[in-house]
Amino acid sequence: MVRYGELFLKSEPVKRQFIQNLVKNIGKALDAAGLPHRFELHRGRILIHGDAPDQIAQVASRIFGIVEVAVCHVTGSTIGAVSRVAVEMASARLSGGVSFAVRARRQGVEGITSQEIGAQVGSAIHDTCPGSRVDLSSPDYELFVEMREFGTLLYDTPIPAPGGLPWGTQGKALALLSAGIDSPVAIWLMMKRGCAMTSLHIDGGPYAGSDVRETAERHHAVLSTWCAGFPMDLLVVDATEFYDAIMAGAPPRYRCVLCKRFMLGLGSAVSRARHFEALVTGDNIGQVASQTLANMATISEAATIPVLRPLIGFDKDEVVRIARRIGTFDTGQGDLGCRAVPRTPATGASRDDIREAEAAIGMEQLIADALERVTCIQALNGILLPR
């Protein structure tokens, strides 16, 4: 059983379209996992039938737009039929002294209330399982009963899913992907909001740590598992010439601001050429020198399309928690340093000074040249495809 949440807030035509997208996304993920299945659609619920329900549930629990998944027993909507299945399920979990609760709801069923369903099913369990006791506040075991017009669903192990909107319903965006913790989380959050994401990695060549490129590629591969069945592009640009230019011709304190402006300028150019609607970054206000409010205002000026910063108000520990959850947190980080970072970077660079520095290094030409060095790597279901 798949339960979706926010889709209910949409108008009927939009909701139908989103549910179609959601079913397609689930189907692509199950096909990628080699799990035969068929769908049964009801108001507020999608039932997935297959021979491997536990595996199907695990796959579905990683699909955006879904808030909860559960392996269910489906039975008729008489109290006798429901109670028999409920007792069978609960008997395997209840022993002396174990508390339980029945959480019941109904839709499209007349002649009985949700409270009555819960009470009668709970009574049948209590009578069959000696020593068990009812605790509606904090039970050891919960059994969920949903009595509907098409039958009754019973389940006891709901699996939380990411929620959000179905992947691909909100257009395409390009995200700057580094080897750090923040940018993969920013991309995941945009995927959760329904955006089909492409990553852009600025390869610093000799100015980047030896593990940066490999780590960014690994993060991209992990992110592709959250849109299983759909290939996810990683664009890579060799930026050695840009770093050569700022090391030789720019004031050291401005290097970080110039670097971020280069990234936004290049990202905007790539987006125009490939029809992306927004540029996404992992910026988090005040985290590093280039992410002070003053510097972000100066940096944003370099973009010619909307810049989205989903992490802007997050604490670092919040970002780390999400990174751990989605699989992009690296315990052993390796060499991820940047050789171009100055000892004392500017925290409030003047726009006039930055424009003067850009003119000195020929920023426009550096971006134009970098556009000629864009290569593409695809990831599918967590695997980087051969180049």
GUMARMI-308669 format. One record per residue: chain; x, y, z of N, C-alpha, C in turn. Coordinates in steps of 0.2 Angstrom, whole numbers, plus 5000, padded with zeros to 4 digits. Atoms other than C-alpha are relative to their C-alpha. Layout:
N
 unit n_c1 n_c2 n_c3 ca_c1 ca_c2 ca_c3 c_c1 c_c2 c_c3
    A    X    Y    Z     X     Y     Z    X    Y    Z
...
! end
This chain:
387
 unit n_c1 n_c2 n_c3 ca_c1 ca_c2 ca_c3 c_c1 c_c2 c_c3
    A 5004 4994 5000  5000  5000  5000 5004 5006 5000
    A 4996 4994 5001  5007  5017  4995 4995 5006 5002
    A 5004 4994 4997  5000  5033  5004 5004 5006 4997
    A 4997 4993 5002  5003  5050  4996 4997 5005 5004
    A 5003 4995 4996  5000  5066  5005 4999 5007 4997
    A 5001 4993 5003  5003  5083  4997 4996 5000 4994
    A 5004 5000 5006  4995  5078  4981 4993 5001 5001
    A 5007 4999 4999  4978  5079  4989 4999 5008 5000
    A 5001 4993 5000  4980  5098  4990 4999 5003 4993
    A 5001 4998 5007  4980  5099  4971 4993 5000 4997
    A 5007 5000 5003  4965  5103  4960 5000 4993 4996
    A 5001 5007 5003  4958  5087  4952 5004 4998 4994
    A 4996 5001 5006  4966  5089  4935 5007 4999 5002
    A 4993 5000 4998  4983  5092  4943 5001 4994 5004
    A 4999 5006 4996  4981  5078  4955 5000 4994 4996
    A 5000 5005 5004  4977  5066  4942 5006 4999 4996
    A 4994 5000 5003  4992  5071  4932 5006 4998 5004
    A 4995 5001 4996  5003  5070  4947 5000 4992 5002
    A 5000 5008 4998  4997  5052  4952 5002 4996 4994
    A 4997 5003 5006  5000  5047  4934 5008 5000 5000
    A 4993 4999 4999  5018  5053  4936 5003 4995 5005
    A 4998 5004 4994  5019  5044  4953 5000 4993 4998
    A 5001 5007 5002  5013  5028  4946 5006 4998 4995
    A 4995 5001 5005  5025  5029  4931 5007 5000 5004
    A 4993 5000 4997  5040  5033  4943 5001 4994 5004
    A 4999 5007 4996  5036  5018  4955 5001 4994 4995
    A 4999 5005 5005  5034  5007  4939 5007 5000 4998
    A 4993 4999 5002  5051  5013  4933 5005 4997 5005
    A 4996 5003 4995  5059  5009  4949 5000 4993 5002
    A 5001 5007 4999  5052  4992  4951 5002 4996 4994
    A 4997 5003 5006  5056  4988  4933 5008 4999 5001
    A 4993 5000 4999  5074  4993  4937 5003 4995 5005
    A 4998 5005 4995  5074  4981  4952 4998 4993 4998
    A 5002 5007 5002  5067  4967  4942 4994 4997 5004
    A 5006 5002 4996  5051  4966  4952 4993 5000 4996
    A 5007 5000 5003  5035  4961  4943 4995 5003 5004
    A 5005 4996 4996  5020  4971  4948 4994 5002 4996
    A 5006 4996 5004  5003  4978  4944 4997 5005 5005
    A 5003 4995 4996  4994  4993  4951 4992 5000 5001
    A 5007 4999 4999  4977  4996  4958 4999 5007 5004
    A 5000 4993 4998  4972  5014  4961 4993 5001 5003
    A 5006 4998 4996  4960  5020  4974 5001 5007 5003
    A 4999 4994 4997  4957  5037  4982 5005 5000 5006
    A 4995 4999 4995  4972  5042  4992 5005 4994 5001
    A 4996 5006 5000  4980  5025  4990 5001 4997 4994
    A 4998 5004 5006  4989  5015  4977 5002 4993 5003
    A 4998 5007 4998  4990  4996  4979 5004 4997 4995
    A 4996 5003 5005  5004  4987  4971 5000 4992 5002
    A 5001 5007 4999  5002  4968  4969 5007 4997 4997
    A 4994 5003 5002  5018  4957  4967 5001 4994 5004
    A 4998 5006 4997  5026  4941  4972 5005 5002 5006
    A 4995 4999 4995  5039  4950  4983 4998 5007 5003
    A 5002 4993 4997  5030  4963  4993 5005 5003 5005
    A 4995 4996 4995  5044  4967  5006 5005 5004 4995
    A 4995 4996 5005  5056  4971  4991 4996 5006 4997
    A 5004 4995 5003  5042  4981  4983 4999 5006 5004
    A 5001 4994 4995  5039  4991  4999 5006 5004 5000
    A 4993 4996 4999  5058  4995  5001 5001 5005 4994
    A 4999 4996 5006  5059  5001  4983 4995 5006 5000
    A 5005 4994 5000  5043  5012  4984 5001 5005 5006
    A 4998 4996 4994  5049  5019  5001 5005 5006 4998
    A 4995 4995 5002  5062  5029  4991 4997 5004 4994
    A 5003 4996 5006  5050  5037  4978 4997 5006 5003
    A 5003 4993 4998  5046  5056  4980 4993 5000 4998
    A 5007 4999 5001  5028  5060  4982 4996 4995 5004
    A 5003 5005 4995  5025  5045  4994 5002 5002 5007
    A 4998 4998 4993  5024  5048  5012 5000 4994 5005
    A 5000 5006 4996  5021  5030  5018 4999 4994 4996
    A 5001 5006 5004  5022  5012  5012 4999 4995 5005
    A 5001 5006 4996  5016  4996  5020 4998 4994 4997
    A 5002 5006 5003  5015  4978  5016 4993 4998 5004
    A 5007 5001 4997  4996  4974  5019 4997 4994 4998
    A 5005 5005 5002  4984  4961  5020 4993 5003 4998
    A 5006 4997 5002  4968  4964  5011 4994 4995 5001
    A 5005 5005 4999  4952  4956  5016 4993 5004 4999
    A 5006 4997 5000  4933  4959  5016 4998 5005 5005
    A 5001 4995 4996  4925  4973  5025 4994 4998 5005
    A 5004 5002 4995  4915  4963  5038 5004 5000 5006
    A 4996 5000 4994  4921  4964  5056 5002 4993 5001
    A 4998 5007 4999  4922  4945  5057 5006 4999 4995
    A 4994 5001 5004  4934  4944  5042 5006 5004 5002
    A 4995 4996 4998  4944  4959  5048 5003 4997 5006
    A 4997 5002 4994  4946  4952  5065 5004 4993 4999
    A 4996 5006 5001  4952  4935  5059 5007 5001 4998
    A 4993 4998 5003  4966  4943  5049 5004 5003 5006
    A 4996 4996 4994  4970  4955  5064 5002 4995 5005
    A 4998 5004 4995  4971  4941  5076 5006 4996 4998
    A 4995 5004 5002  4982  4931  5065 5007 5004 5000
    A 4994 4995 5001  4994  4946  5062 5003 5001 5007
    A 4998 4998 4993  4994  4951  5081 5003 4994 5004
    A 4997 5006 4996  4997  4933  5087 5007 4999 4999
    A 4993 5001 5002  5014  4933  5079 5004 5005 5004
    A 4996 4995 4997  5019  4948  5089 4999 5001 5007
    A 5002 4999 4993  5010  4948  5105 5002 4994 5005
    A 4999 5005 4994  5016  4938  5121 4998 5003 5006
    A 5002 4998 4994  5012  4940  5139 5003 5007 5002
    A 4997 4993 4998  5013  4958  5145 5001 5005 4994
    A 4998 4995 5005  5015  4966  5128 4993 5004 4999
    A 5006 4995 5001  5003  4981  5125 4999 5001 4992
    A 5001 4998 5007  4995  4985  5109 4994 5005 4999
    A 5005 4995 5002  4983  4997  5100 4998 4998 4993
    A 5003 5000 5007  4972  4996  5085 4998 5007 4998
    A 5001 4993 5003  4972  5012  5074 4995 4998 4994
    A 5005 5001 5006  4956  5011  5063 4998 5006 4997
    A 5003 4995 5004  4949  5022  5050 4996 4997 4995
    A 5004 5003 5005  4936  5020  5037 4998 5006 4995
    A 5002 4995 5006  4931  5028  5020 4995 4996 4996
    A 5005 5002 5005  4915  5025  5010 4997 4994 5003
    A 5003 5006 4997  4909  5012  5023 4995 5003 5005
    A 5006 4997 4995  4892  5015  5032 4999 4994 5005
    A 5002 5005 4995  4885  5007  5047 5004 4998 5006
    A 4995 5001 4995  4900  5007  5058 5005 5006 5001
    A 4995 4995 5000  4912  5020  5065 5007 4997 5001
    A 4992 5002 4999  4931  5020  5066 5001 4998 5007
    A 4999 5002 4993  4930  5019  5085 4997 4993 5001
    A 5003 5006 4999  4918  5004  5084 5005 4994 4997
    A 4996 5005 5004  4930  4995  5071 5006 4999 5005
    A 4994 5001 4996  4945  4998  5083 4998 4996 5006
    A 5002 5004 4994  4935  4992  5098 4999 4993 4999
    A 5002 5007 5001  4929  4976  5091 5006 4996 4997
    A 4994 5004 5002  4945  4971  5082 5005 5000 5006
    A 4995 5000 4994  4955  4976  5098 4997 4994 5005
    A 5003 5005 4996  4943  4965  5108 5002 4993 4998
    A 4998 5007 5002  4946  4950  5097 5007 4998 5001
    A 4993 5001 4999  4964  4952  5098 5002 4998 5008
    A 4999 5001 4993  4964  4954  5117 4997 4993 5003
    A 5003 5007 4998  4953  4938  5119 5004 4994 4998
    A 4997 5005 5003  4964  4928  5108 5008 5000 5003
    A 4993 4999 4998  4981  4934  5115 5001 5001 5008
    A 5000 4999 4993  4982  4930  5134 5006 5004 5002
    A 4995 4995 4997  4991  4943  5144 5001 5006 4997
    A 4999 4994 5003  4991  4956  5131 4995 5005 5003
    A 5004 4995 4997  4984  4973  5136 5000 5006 4995
    A 5001 4995 5004  4978  4988  5127 5003 5006 5003
    A 4997 4994 4998  4988  5004  5128 4999 5005 4994
    A 5001 4996 5006  4982  5018  5116 5005 5006 5000
    A 4996 4995 5000  4995  5030  5121 5007 4999 4998
    A 4993 5002 5002  5012  5021  5119 5000 4993 5000
    A 5000 5008 5000  5009  5003  5114 5006 4997 4997
    A 4995 5003 5003  5022  4991  5110 4999 4997 4993
    A 5002 5002 5006  5013  4985  5095 4994 5004 4997
    A 5006 4997 5003  5001  4994  5083 4998 4997 4994
    A 5003 5003 5006  4989  4987  5070 4996 5005 4997
    A 5004 4995 5004  4982  4998  5057 4995 4997 4996
    A 5006 5002 5003  4965  4995  5050 4997 5005 4996
    A 5004 4995 5004  4958  5004  5035 4995 4997 4996
    A 5005 5003 5003  4941  4999  5030 4997 5005 4995
    A 5002 4996 5006  4936  5005  5013 4995 4997 4996
    A 5006 5003 5004  4923  5002  5000 5003 4994 4995
    A 4997 5006 5004  4935  4990  4990 5002 4995 5004
    A 4997 5006 4996  4940  4980  5005 5003 5004 5006
    A 4996 4998 4994  4950  4982  5021 5007 4998 5000
    A 4992 5000 4999  4969  4985  5023 5002 4999 5007
    A 4997 5001 4993  4978  4978  5038 5007 5000 4999
    A 4993 5000 5001  4996  4982  5041 5003 5002 5007
    A 4997 4998 4994  5008  4984  5056 5007 5002 5000
    A 4994 4997 5000  5024  4990  5050 5001 5005 4994
    A 4999 4995 5005  5023  5006  5040 5007 5003 4999
    A 4994 4998 5001  5038  5012  5032 5000 5008 4997
    A 5000 4993 5003  5041  5031  5030 5003 5001 4994
    A 4998 4998 5007  5044  5038  5013 5002 5008 5000
    A 4997 4993 5000  5052  5055  5008 4995 5005 4999
    A 5005 4995 5001  5036  5064  5004 5001 5004 4994
    A 4998 4995 5006  5037  5079  4992 4995 4999 4994
    A 5004 5000 5006  5031  5079  4974 5003 4995 4996
    A 4997 5005 5004  5033  5066  4961 5006 5003 4995
    A 4994 4998 5004  5050  5067  4952 4998 5002 4993
    A 5001 4998 5007  5049  5077  4935 4994 5004 4999
    A 5006 4996 5001  5033  5086  4939 5001 5008 5000
    A 4998 4993 4999  5042  5103  4942 5005 5003 4995
    A 4995 4997 5005  5053  5105  4927 5007 4998 5002
    A 4993 5003 5000  5072  5103  4925 5004 5006 5003
    A 4995 4995 4997  5086  5112  4935 5007 4997 5000
    A 4993 5002 5000  5105  5112  4935 5002 5002 5007
    A 4997 4999 4993  5114  5110  4952 5008 5000 5000
    A 4993 5000 4999  5132  5114  4956 5002 4994 5005
    A 4998 5006 4996  5139  5098  4963 5007 5000 5002
    A 4993 5001 4998  5155  5097  4974 5001 4994 5003
    A 4999 5006 4997  5163  5084  4984 4998 5001 5008
    A 5002 4999 4993  5156  5092  5000 4994 4997 5002
    A 5006 5002 4997  5142  5088  5011 4993 5003 4998
    A 5006 4996 5002  5130  5102  5006 4997 4999 4994
    A 5003 5000 5006  5127  5101  4988 4996 4994 4998
    A 5004 5006 5001  5121  5083  4987 4993 5001 5003
    A 5007 4999 4996  5108  5087  5000 4996 5005 4997
    A 5004 4995 5003  5103  5103  4991 4996 4997 4994
    A 5003 5003 5006  5100  5092  4975 4995 4995 5002
    A 5005 5005 4997  5091  5079  4985 4993 5004 5002
    A 5006 4996 4998  5079  5092  4992 4996 5003 4994
    A 5004 4998 5006  5075  5099  4975 4997 4994 4996
    A 5003 5006 5003  5072  5081  4968 4994 4999 5004
    A 5006 5001 4996  5060  5079  4983 4994 5005 4998
    A 5005 4995 5002  5051  5095  4977 4998 4999 4992
    A 5003 5002 5006  5048  5086  4960 5004 5003 4994
    A 4995 4998 5005  5063  5093  4950 5004 4995 4997
    A 4995 5004 5003  5072  5083  4937 5007 5003 5000
    A 4994 4997 4999  5090  5087  4942 5006 4997 4995
    A 4994 5002 5003  5106  5087  4932 5005 5004 5004
    A 4995 4997 4996  5122  5090  4941 5006 5003 4996
    A 4994 4997 5003  5137  5101  4936 5006 5001 5005
    A 4994 5000 4996  5154  5098  4943 5006 5004 4997
    A 4994 4996 5002  5168  5111  4941 5006 4997 5002
    A 4994 5004 4999  5184  5101  4940 5006 5005 5001
    A 4995 4995 4999  5198  5111  4948 5007 4997 4997
    A 4994 5003 5003  5211  5099  4940 5006 5000 5006
    A 4995 5001 4995  5228  5101  4950 4999 5005 5006
    A 5002 4996 4995  5220  5114  4961 4995 4997 5005
    A 5005 5003 4996  5207  5102  4968 5004 4994 5004
    A 4998 5006 4996  5211  5088  4981 5000 4994 4995
    A 5000 5006 5005  5215  5071  4973 4994 4996 5001
    A 5006 5005 5000  5199  5063  4979 4993 5004 4998
    A 5006 4996 5001  5187  5078  4974 4996 4997 4994
    A 5004 5002 5006  5182  5072  4957 4996 4993 5001
    A 5003 5006 4999  5179  5054  4962 4994 5000 5005
    A 5005 4999 4995  5169  5059  4977 4994 5003 4997
    A 5006 4996 5003  5158  5071  4967 4996 4995 4996
    A 5003 5005 5004  5155  5056  4955 4996 4995 5004
    A 5004 5004 4996  5150  5045  4969 4994 5003 5003
    A 5006 4997 4998  5138  5057  4976 4995 5000 4995
    A 5005 5000 5006  5130  5059  4959 4997 4993 4999
    A 5003 5007 5001  5128  5040  4958 4995 4998 5005
    A 5005 5001 4995  5120  5039  4975 4993 5004 4999
    A 5006 4996 5002  5108  5053  4970 4995 4997 4995
    A 5004 5003 5005  5103  5043  4955 4995 4994 5003
    A 5004 5006 4998  5096  5029  4966 4993 5003 5003
    A 5007 4996 4997  5082  5042  4972 4996 5001 4994
    A 5005 5000 5006  5075  5042  4954 5001 4994 4996
    A 4998 5006 5003  5078  5024  4950 4996 4999 4993
    A 5003 5001 5006  5074  5019  4932 5001 5006 4995
    A 4999 4995 5005  5079  5036  4925 5007 5002 5000
    A 4993 4998 5000  5096  5041  4920 5001 5007 5002
    A 4998 4994 4998  5104  5056  4928 5006 5003 4998
    A 4994 4997 5003  5116  5067  4920 5005 5004 5005
    A 4995 4996 4996  5132  5074  4928 5005 5003 4994
    A 4995 4996 5005  5141  5088  4917 5006 5001 5004
    A 4994 4999 4997  5159  5090  4921 5004 5005 4995
    A 4997 4995 5004  5169  5105  4916 5007 5001 5003
    A 4993 4999 4998  5188  5106  4917 5002 5008 5000
    A 5000 4993 4999  5191  5123  4925 5008 5002 5002
    A 4993 4999 4998  5210  5122  4926 5002 5007 4998
    A 4998 4993 5003  5212  5138  4915 4997 5005 5004
    A 5002 4995 4996  5201  5148  4926 5004 5001 5006
    A 4996 5000 4994  5211  5143  4942 5007 5003 4998
    A 4994 4997 5002  5227  5147  4933 4999 5008 4999
    A 5001 4993 5001  5220  5164  4929 4999 5004 5006
    A 5001 4996 4994  5214  5169  4946 5007 4999 5005
    A 4994 5001 4996  5230  5162  4954 5006 5005 4998
    A 4995 4996 5003  5241  5173  4942 4998 5007 5000
    A 5002 4993 5001  5230  5189  4940 4995 5003 5004
    A 5005 4997 4996  5218  5191  4954 5002 5001 5007
    A 4998 4999 4993  5220  5198  4972 4998 4994 5004
    A 5001 5007 4997  5221  5182  4983 4993 5001 5004
    A 5006 5000 4996  5207  5188  4995 4993 5000 4996
    A 5006 5000 5004  5195  5189  4980 4999 4993 4997
    A 5000 5006 5004  5198  5171  4974 4993 4996 5001
    A 5006 5004 4999  5183  5163  4982 4994 5003 4997
    A 5005 4997 5003  5171  5176  4977 5000 4999 4992
    A 4999 5001 5007  5178  5175  4959 4998 4993 4998
    A 5001 5007 5002  5177  5156  4959 4992 4999 5000
    A 5007 5001 5000  5158  5157  4964 4997 5003 4995
    A 5003 4996 5006  5154  5170  4951 5001 4996 4994
    A 4998 5004 5006  5163  5159  4938 4995 4994 5000
    A 5005 5006 5000  5152  5144  4943 4993 5002 4999
    A 5007 4998 5001  5136  5154  4943 4999 5003 4992
    A 5000 4998 5007  5141  5162  4926 5000 4994 4995
    A 5000 5006 5004  5145  5145  4919 4994 4996 5000
    A 5006 5004 4999  5130  5137  4926 4994 5003 4996
    A 5005 4997 5003  5119  5150  4919 5001 4999 4992
    A 4999 5001 5008  5127  5148  4901 4998 4993 4999
    A 5002 5007 5002  5125  5129  4902 4992 4999 5001
    A 5007 5001 4999  5107  5131  4908 4996 5003 4994
    A 5003 4997 5006  5103  5143  4893 5000 4995 4994
    A 4998 5004 5006  5111  5131  4881 4996 4993 5000
    A 5003 5007 5000  5102  5115  4888 4993 5001 5003
    A 5007 4999 4998  5085  5123  4894 4999 4998 5007
    A 5002 5000 4993  5086  5122  4912 4997 5006 5003
    A 5005 4994 4998  5074  5133  4922 5003 5004 5006
    A 4997 4997 4994  5085  5137  4937 5006 4996 5002
    A 4993 5002 4998  5102  5135  4945 5000 4999 5008
    A 5000 5002 4993  5104  5126  4962 5007 5000 5003
    A 4993 5001 4996  5118  5128  4975 4999 4998 5007
    A 5000 5003 4993  5122  5121  4992 5001 5006 5005
    A 4998 4994 4996  5125  5139  4999 4996 4999 5007
    A 5003 5000 4993  5121  5140  5018 5003 5007 5003
    A 4998 4993 4998  5121  5158  5025 5005 5000 5006
    A 4995 4999 4995  5137  5162  5035 5004 4994 5001
    A 4996 5006 4999  5145  5145  5033 5007 5001 4999
    A 4993 4998 5002  5161  5151  5024 5000 5007 4997
    A 4999 4993 5002  5168  5167  5018 4995 5002 4994
    A 5004 4999 5006  5159  5166  5001 4993 5000 5001
    A 5008 5001 4999  5142  5163  5009 4998 5005 5006
    A 5003 4995 4996  5141  5179  5020 4994 5003 4995
    A 5006 4997 5004  5125  5189  5015 5003 5005 4995
    A 4997 4995 5005  5136  5203  5007 5003 4996 4994
    A 4997 5003 5005  5146  5191  4997 4995 4996 4995
    A 5005 5003 5004  5131  5181  4991 4996 5004 4996
    A 5003 4995 5004  5123  5197  4985 5005 5001 4994
    A 4995 4999 5005  5139  5200  4975 5000 4994 4995
    A 5000 5006 5005  5140  5182  4968 4994 4999 4996
    A 5006 5001 5004  5122  5181  4963 4999 5004 4994
    A 5001 4995 5006  5124  5196  4951 5003 4996 4994
    A 4997 5003 5006  5134  5184  4940 4995 4995 4997
    A 5005 5004 5003  5119  5173  4937 4995 5003 4996
    A 5005 4997 5004  5107  5176  4923 4993 4996 5000
    A 5006 5004 4999  5094  5163  4928 4999 5000 5008
    A 5002 5000 4993  5085  5161  4945 5005 4995 5004
    A 4995 5004 4995  5097  5154  4959 4996 4997 5006
    A 5003 5003 4995  5089  5142  4971 5005 4997 5005
    A 4996 5002 4995  5097  5139  4988 4996 4996 5006
    A 5004 5003 4996  5087  5126  4997 5003 4999 5007
    A 4997 5001 4993  5099  5125  5012 5002 5006 5004
    A 4998 4994 4998  5100  5143  5015 5000 5001 5008
    A 5001 4999 4993  5093  5143  5033 5002 4994 5004
    A 4999 5006 4997  5099  5125  5038 5006 5001 5005
    A 4994 5001 4996  5111  5122  5053 5004 4994 4997
    A 4996 5005 5003  5125  5111  5048 4998 4993 5002
    A 5002 5007 4998  5119  5096  5059 4994 4998 4997
    A 5006 5002 5004  5103  5097  5050 5002 4997 4993
    A 4998 5002 5007  5112  5095  5033 5003 4993 5001
    A 4996 5006 4999  5123  5081  5040 4995 4994 5001
    A 5005 5005 4999  5107  5071  5046 4997 4998 4994
    A 5002 5002 5006  5100  5072  5029 5005 4996 4996
    A 4995 5003 5004  5116  5067  5021 5001 4993 5002
    A 5000 5007 4997  5117  5052  5032 4994 4996 4997
    A 5006 5004 5002  5099  5047  5028 5000 4998 4992
    A 5000 5001 5007  5101  5049  5009 5006 4996 4997
    A 4994 5004 5002  5118  5040  5008 5006 5004 4997
    A 4994 4996 5003  5130  5054  5003 5005 5003 5005
    A 4995 4998 4994  5139  5057  5020 5005 4995 5000
    A 4993 5004 5000  5157  5051  5019 5003 5000 5007
    A 4996 5000 4994  5165  5045  5035 5007 5002 4999
    A 4993 4999 5002  5182  5045  5027 5000 5004 4994
    A 5001 4995 5005  5183  5061  5017 5005 5000 4994
    A 4994 5000 5005  5200  5059  5009 5002 5007 4999
    A 4997 4993 5002  5209  5074  5000 4995 5004 4996
    A 5005 4996 5004  5195  5086  4996 5001 5007 5001
    A 4998 4993 4999  5205  5102  4999 5000 5004 4993
    A 4999 4995 5006  5206  5117  4987 5006 5004 5001
    A 4994 4997 5000  5223  5123  4983 5000 5008 4999
    A 5000 4993 5001  5217  5140  4978 4997 5005 5005
    A 5003 4997 4995  5209  5145  4994 5005 5005 5004
    A 4995 4995 4997  5218  5161  5001 5000 4999 5008
    A 5000 5001 4993  5223  5162  5019 4995 5005 5004
    A 5005 4996 4998  5211  5177  5022 4996 5002 4995
    A 5004 4998 5005  5197  5177  5010 4995 5006 5002
    A 5004 4994 4998  5186  5193  5009 4993 4998 5002
    A 5007 5002 4998  5169  5192  5018 4995 5005 4998
    A 5005 4995 5003  5162  5208  5010 5003 5003 4994
    A 4997 4997 5006  5169  5210  4993 4996 5006 4996
    A 5003 4995 5004  5165  5226  4984 4999 4998 4993
    A 5002 5003 5007  5156  5223  4967 5004 5004 4995
    A 4995 4996 5005  5167  5237  4959 5007 4996 5000
    A 4993 5003 5000  5183  5228  4965 4999 4993 4996
    A 5001 5007 5003  5176  5211  4959 5000 5001 4992
    A 5001 4999 5007  5171  5218  4942 5007 5002 4997
    A 4994 4998 5003  5188  5225  4940 5005 4994 5000
    A 4996 5006 5000  5196  5209  4945 4998 4995 4994
    A 5003 5004 5006  5185  5200  4932 5003 5002 4993
    A 4998 4998 5007  5190  5211  4918 5008 4999 5000
    A 4992 5001 5000  5209  5209  4923 5001 4992 4998
    A 4999 5007 5002  5207  5190  4921 4996 4997 4994
    A 5004 5002 5006  5195  5190  4906 4995 4995 5002
    A 5005 5005 4998  5181  5181  4915 4995 4998 4994
    A 5004 5002 5005  5169  5182  4900 5003 4994 4996
    A 4997 5004 5005  5181  5173  4889 5002 4993 5004
    A 4998 5006 4996  5186  5160  4903 4993 4996 5000
    A 5006 5004 5000  5167  5155  4904 4999 4998 4993
    A 5002 5003 5007  5165  5154  4885 5005 4994 4998
    A 4995 5006 5001  5181  5143  4884 4998 4994 5004
    A 5002 5006 4996  5175  5132  4898 4994 4997 4997
    A 5006 5003 5003  5158  5129  4889 5002 4995 4995
    A 4998 5004 5006  5168  5121  4875 5003 4993 5003
    A 4997 5006 4997  5175  5108  4888 4995 4996 5005
    A 5005 5004 4996  5158  5101  4895 5000 4993 4998
    A 5001 5007 5001  5158  5082  4896 4994 4998 5004
    A 5006 5002 4996  5143  5072  4902 5001 4992 5002
    A 5000 5007 4997  5143  5056  4913 4993 4999 5002
    A 5006 5002 4998  5127  5047  4916 5000 4995 5006
    A 5001 5005 4995  5122  5038  4932 4993 4997 4999
    A 5006 5003 5001  5108  5025  4932 4999 4995 5006
    A 5001 5005 4994  5102  5016  4948 5006 4999 5004
    A 4994 5000 4996  5117  5020  4957 5007 4998 4997
    A 4994 5002 5003  5130  5015  4944 5001 5005 4995
    A 4998 4995 5005  5140  5027  4933 5001 4996 4994
    A 5000 5004 5006  5138  5021  4915 5007 5002 4997
    A 4994 4999 5003  5153  5019  4904 5000 5007 4996
    A 5000 4993 5003  5158  5036  4896 5001 4999 4992
! end
